[in-house]
Amino acid sequence: MTPSTIGGINRLPENEKRAIYARYIPKELVQKFHLPELTGNKELLQFHFAEGSSDVEMKVFHRAGFQDPVLYAHLTDTLNGQIHVLLYILNDPESPRFDVDRMPDGSPTRFGTLKRNLEAEQAALKYGLAPGQVRRGLRLLQPATTAFEDFITGLGPDIYFVEPLYYHNAVIFERYGFAYQVGRRKMESIHAGFREGGELFRGLDDSNPFRSSPAANSIRLRSWAIHDGILGEPFTNVTMYKRIGTSANLTTTPGCQW
């Protein structure tokens, strides 16, 4: 019987752990990059898990030795044994790379939450990326969500949680049917603040590339302004959840474009 938690899976022998965690790799990703059978391939499918721990990191590479994975996921258990997605990234390896995740000396930025490589961020912004993106995405979030829900269903729970790292992540999760455990009022307040006459709207003074006036009506550009500190505090304390097979059908950004 498959364990129902990350902690339970991590207590299994490594080959069993790998086989279970490989289930949430979307088949569309495998097909797109013509990947071989991944479960036993430790070059293309890499895990960091430890017996007794309650979290797992997974990296899927399209080619051995490539700098960035095409899929990165970090999962953990909540205190009551439910699955919590801390980070989920899909990278297009054929697109340009922007070093927003590290400083020129190579030290990590934690995707700009610890410190910021402003030159790289400005280049990423100009290219059309959102905060935290080192490359363009793969546009596979729908099949990735489906594969992940199949994985969760196989473990038993009918609900899972995500922690959006940035404002735009939360909006994207809304569009995929997520609801808010914590943070809906905050998101609605941010939307109101960016409307004409709002405090955040007034802060879009074109004083730097991250606070451009068009950000008032753009999810992506709002996210850059928030990343730049326009809220006066980091974007935190937002947790969302999804019930398997259902959609919350909510939006905190009515009328706002990407």
N, C-alpha and C positions, 0 to 999 in steps of 0.2 A: 504494500500500500504506500502510495506517495505521501510524504509528509506535507502538512498544510502550511508550513512556515519556512522562511529562509533559514532560520536557525536549525530546523529539523533537517532540511536538505543538506546543510553543511556538515551534518554528522554522518552522512552516508559516505561510502567509498568514493574516491575521486571520479572513477569512470561513471558511476551512477549519478553523481552531482552534475557532471558535464552533460550527460544525456538529458537530464531534466531541464537544466537551464537553457540548453540549445533549442528547446521548444519555442521560446519566444523570439527566435530569429525569423522575421517574416520571409516566407518563401519567395516573395517578389524580390527581396534583396539578393537571395541566393541566385535567382534566375538572372537578374540584371547583370551580375558580375561573373556569371558562369562558375560559381564556387563549387568545389568538390564537397564530398561528405565531410561535415565540419566537426562532428562530435569528438573524434579522436585526433583531429589536426591541431596541434598545440602552437603552430606558427600563425595560423589564420584565426583561430578561436582561442582567445586567452582569457583566463579567469584569475581573479584574486579572491580567494575565499579561505577561511581557516576553520578548522573543526572547533566548534564551540562559539563561533562568532554568529551574529545575527544579520550580517550584511554580505553582499556579493557585488563585485564589479566585473563586467563583461566587456570585452573588446572583440569586434569582428573586423578583420582586415581583408581587403580585396586582393592584396598582394603581400607576400612575406617581406618584412623589412620596411614597409611603407610608413611614413611619419605619423599619419593619423588613421584611426580606425574609421570604417564606414558606419559602424554602429558602436556606440558606447552607452552602457547602462549601469546605473548604480542603484541597487535595491536594498531595502532593509525591512525589518519587522517593526510594526508599531508596538507600543507597550501591551496592547491586548491581542497581539499575534496576527495583525492584518498587514498586508503588503503595502509598503510605502516606496514610491519611486522618487529618489532624490535627484536624479539627473538622467536624461535620455537624449542622446544626440545622434543625428544622422548627418553624415558628411559626404559631400560629392567630391571624390578624390581628384576629379578632372578639372575642378574649378581652382582659381587662385587662392593661395593661403595668406591670411592676415594674422600677424603674431599678436593678437589681442590677449593671448593667454600667457605671454611672457614678456619681460622687459628686454631691452637690447643686450643686457649682460646675461640673459638666459634665466634669470630668476622668475619664478611663477607669479602670475597676477591673480590666480584663482578666477579666471575669466573676468577680470576687472573689478572683482569685489574686494580684493586686498590692496592692490595698487593698479595703476592704469598706464598702459603704453599708448599715449595720446596720439602719436603719429600713426600707429597701426589702426587705432580706433577710427581716426578721421578717414583713413583710406577705406576701411570696411564700410563705414557709413556712406561714403561716396559711391562705393560699388553696389550698394543696395542691401547690405546685410543688416541684421539687428544686433543689439548688444550681445556679447558672448560668442558670436559665431566666428570661428576661424576660417570656415569655408561655407559656401552655399550649401543649403540642405538638399536632400534627395527627393523631396516631394513624395515621400512614401509613408507619411504619418498615418493615413487611414489604414492601409494594410498592416502597418506596425501596431496600431491600436487593436486591430482585430486579432492579430497573432498573440498580442499580450493578454487580451481577454480570454483567449482559448487556453493560454498557459495558466492564468489565474483560476479559471473554471476547473482545470485538471487538478488543482490543489485543493479545491473545495469552497473557498470564500466567494461571495457574490458581490464584493465591493473592494475597491483598492483606492489608494490615496496618492496624490502627487504634490510636490512642493515646487511651485513655479519660481524659478530663480530670478526672472525678470517680468516686468509688466506685460510684455507682448506674449510671453509664455502662457500667462493666465488667460488672456483673451483667446489664444489658440485653443486651449483646453476647453473653454466655454463652447467653442464652435464644434468640438468633438463630444459634447454632451455632458461635460463635468459640471458639478455643483460645488458650492463653497461650504467647507466645514468652518473655516475662519477666513474673514477678509472681504466678504461681499460688500459690506458698507464702505470699506476702504476703497475698493475699486469704483464704486458708484461716486464716492467723493472725489476721486481723481478725475473721473469723466466730467463731473460738474465743474471742477477747477479749471479744466482745459477749454470749457465753453467760453464764448465771448463774454468778457467782463469778469471772468473768474481769476483767482489769484495766480494760478498756474499759467493761464493765458497771458497775463501781464508779464510773467517771467520769461516768455518767449520773445526776447528782445534782440535776437541776432547778435548777441555779444560773443558767441563762439559758434562753431558749426553744429554743436549738439543742442542748441537752444534756438533753432530757426523758427520763424513765424509759421511756416506750413505745418509744423508739428501739432498745431491745435487740432487738426482734422486727420491725423495719420497715426495709426497704432504704432507702427515701427518708429516713427520719429518721436512720438511721445515717449516711447521706451528709452530712446537715447537721451532725451531731456531728463527723464527720471534717473537714468544711470549717471547722468552728469550732476545729480544732486538737487534738482529743482524742487523736490518735495521737502528738502531740508533734513531728510533722514533716508537711510537705505530702504529699498523695497523689500520688506520682510513681513513676517506674520500673515502670510496668505497660504492656506492649505485647502486643497480641493479633493473631491472624491468622485468616483464614477461607479454606478451600479451596473453590473454586467447586463448587457442587452437593453439598457434603457438610456434615454437622453433627458437631461434636465431642462433643455430648451430655454436657456436663459442667456441674456446678454447684458453686460454692464456698459457697453459702448454703442448704443443705438445711433445709427447714422454716420458712424466714423469708419473711414476706409483704412485699408492696410497701409 
